[in-house]
Amino acid sequence: MTSHITPDHVHPGDILKGVVSGIVDFGAYVDLGGVEGLIDRLEVSWNRQEVSAILHVGQEVTVQVLDADVRHGAIRLSLRALFPDPILEFAREKLGAIVPARISYTGPIGVLAEVADGLTGLIQPRLQETSPGDPQRKLRLGDHVFVEVISVNSQERRIGLRLSASPSATP
């Protein structure tokens, strides 16, 4: 980096360029040109990919400062804060709609279906046992189905779904 930054010149909300200097299980360190900050793994991307699938050592990145503790020299950074939250866009466009989905999990908590890249919803437990039009059909991992998006809670990052027969069955 060409500029030299000190911790007392870094403030929450600042947008800075840096270079990834290390990848760890819990995130990535970024050299901001004189001071190092940490991007927590949850702040790397809106979807839950591994940090090493998105970032690599030596990669130049633009980050937003979440918190800067001058006394301890700890700087918390975010990469995802610079991009719109996909769940908000999904809610605006798809709430109440019938969309294609792929079953991504079946287990004790219920059935989860991927409705968009990185977005998964829960098929409501009382509505997951069978598929419309085929009361004997059980949902299995990898099945392609249509679901109605019945709720989106962006704060808790939860999407509620109900099985649907087809996209033409929109109410």
C-alpha positions in Angstrom: 0.0 0.0 0.0 1.3 3.5 -0.7 -0.3 5.3 2.2 0.5 4.8 5.8 -2.5 4.5 8.1 -2.4 4.5 11.9 -5.2 3.2 14.2 -6.2 6.7 15.3 -6.9 7.6 11.7 -9.4 4.8 11.2 -13.0 5.3 12.1 -16.2 3.3 11.9 -17.8 3.7 8.4 -14.5 4.5 6.7 -14.1 2.7 3.3 -10.5 1.6 2.8 -8.4 -0.4 0.4 -6.0 -3.1 1.7 -4.3 -6.3 0.9 -5.3 -9.7 2.4 -2.3 -10.7 4.6 -3.6 -13.9 6.2 -6.5 -16.3 6.1 -7.6 -18.1 9.3 -10.6 -20.2 10.3 -12.3 -17.2 11.8 -11.7 -14.7 9.0 -9.1 -12.8 7.1 -6.5 -10.3 8.1 -6.1 -7.2 5.9 -3.0 -4.9 5.8 -4.4 -1.4 5.5 -1.0 0.2 5.0 0.5 0.5 8.4 -2.2 -1.2 10.5 -3.9 -4.6 10.2 -7.6 -5.2 10.5 -9.7 -8.4 10.7 -12.7 -9.4 8.6 -14.7 -11.9 10.6 -15.8 -14.9 8.5 -19.4 -13.7 8.8 -18.5 -10.3 7.4 -16.7 -11.7 4.3 -19.9 -12.4 2.2 -23.7 -12.6 2.6 -23.6 -16.3 1.8 -21.9 -18.8 4.0 -18.9 -19.8 1.8 -15.6 -20.6 3.3 -13.3 -17.5 3.6 -10.6 -19.2 1.5 -13.2 -19.7 -1.3 -13.6 -15.9 -1.6 -10.3 -14.4 -0.5 -6.6 -15.2 -0.9 -3.4 -13.8 0.5 -2.1 -10.9 -1.6 -5.6 -10.0 -2.9 -6.4 -6.3 -2.9 -9.8 -5.6 -1.3 -12.0 -2.7 -0.4 -13.5 -2.9 3.1 -15.7 -0.9 5.4 -14.5 -0.3 9.0 -17.1 -1.6 11.5 -15.2 -0.7 14.7 -11.8 0.7 15.5 -10.5 0.3 19.0 -7.6 2.8 19.0 -6.4 1.8 22.5 -6.0 -1.9 21.6 -5.3 -1.4 17.9 -8.1 -3.8 17.0 -9.9 -2.9 13.7 -13.0 -4.9 12.7 -13.7 -4.8 9.0 -16.4 -5.9 6.6 -16.4 -6.9 3.0 -20.1 -7.7 2.8 -21.2 -4.3 4.1 -20.3 -2.8 0.7 -22.9 -5.0 -1.0 -26.7 -5.0 -0.8 -28.2 -7.6 1.5 -29.6 -10.3 -0.9 -32.4 -11.2 1.5 -33.8 -7.7 1.3 -33.9 -7.8 -2.5 -35.4 -11.3 -2.4 -38.1 -10.1 0.0 -39.0 -7.2 -2.3 -39.2 -9.4 -5.4 -40.4 -12.8 -4.2 -42.6 -12.4 -1.1 -45.9 -14.1 -2.0 -44.5 -15.6 -5.2 -44.0 -19.2 -6.2 -40.4 -20.0 -7.0 -38.4 -23.0 -8.0 -36.3 -24.5 -5.2 -33.9 -27.4 -4.5 -34.1 -29.4 -1.2 -30.8 -28.8 0.5 -31.4 -30.4 3.9 -33.8 -32.9 5.5 -33.5 -33.7 9.2 -34.8 -33.1 12.7 -35.3 -29.4 12.2 -37.3 -29.8 9.1 -36.8 -29.4 5.4 -34.6 -26.6 4.0 -34.8 -25.5 0.3 -32.4 -23.2 -1.6 -34.5 -20.6 -3.3 -31.7 -18.4 -4.6 -27.9 -18.4 -4.6 -27.0 -18.5 -0.9 -30.6 -18.1 0.3 -32.3 -21.0 2.0 -35.7 -21.2 3.5 -37.6 -23.6 5.8 -40.6 -25.4 4.4 -43.1 -25.0 7.3 -43.1 -28.3 9.2 -46.9 -28.8 8.9 -46.6 -28.3 5.2 -43.6 -30.5 4.3 -44.7 -34.1 4.6 -46.1 -34.4 1.1 -46.1 -32.5 -2.1 -49.3 -31.1 -3.6 -50.7 -33.4 -6.3 -48.8 -36.4 -5.0 -49.8 -37.0 -1.4 -47.4 -40.0 -1.1 -44.2 -38.1 -2.2 -41.6 -37.5 0.5 -39.1 -34.7 0.0 -35.5 -35.9 -0.5 -32.2 -34.1 -0.7 -31.6 -32.7 -4.1 -35.3 -32.7 -5.1 -36.5 -29.8 -7.3 -39.8 -28.4 -6.1 -41.9 -25.2 -6.3 -42.5 -23.3 -3.1 -44.5 -20.2 -2.1 -42.5 -17.6 -0.2 -44.8 -17.0 2.7 -42.5 -14.9 5.0 -39.1 -13.2 5.1 -37.5 -12.0 8.3 -34.5 -10.1 7.2 -33.2 -9.4 10.8 -33.2 -13.1 11.8 -32.4 -14.0 8.1 -35.2 -16.5 7.9 -37.4 -17.4 5.0 -40.6 -19.3 5.4 -41.9 -21.5 2.6 -44.9 -23.6 1.7 -44.8 -26.3 -1.0 -46.7 -25.5 -4.2 -47.8 -27.5 -7.2 -46.4 -25.2 -9.9 -45.5 -21.7 -10.8 -48.9 -21.2 -12.5 -50.6 -21.8 -9.1 -49.8 -18.3 -7.9 -52.7 -17.0 -5.9 
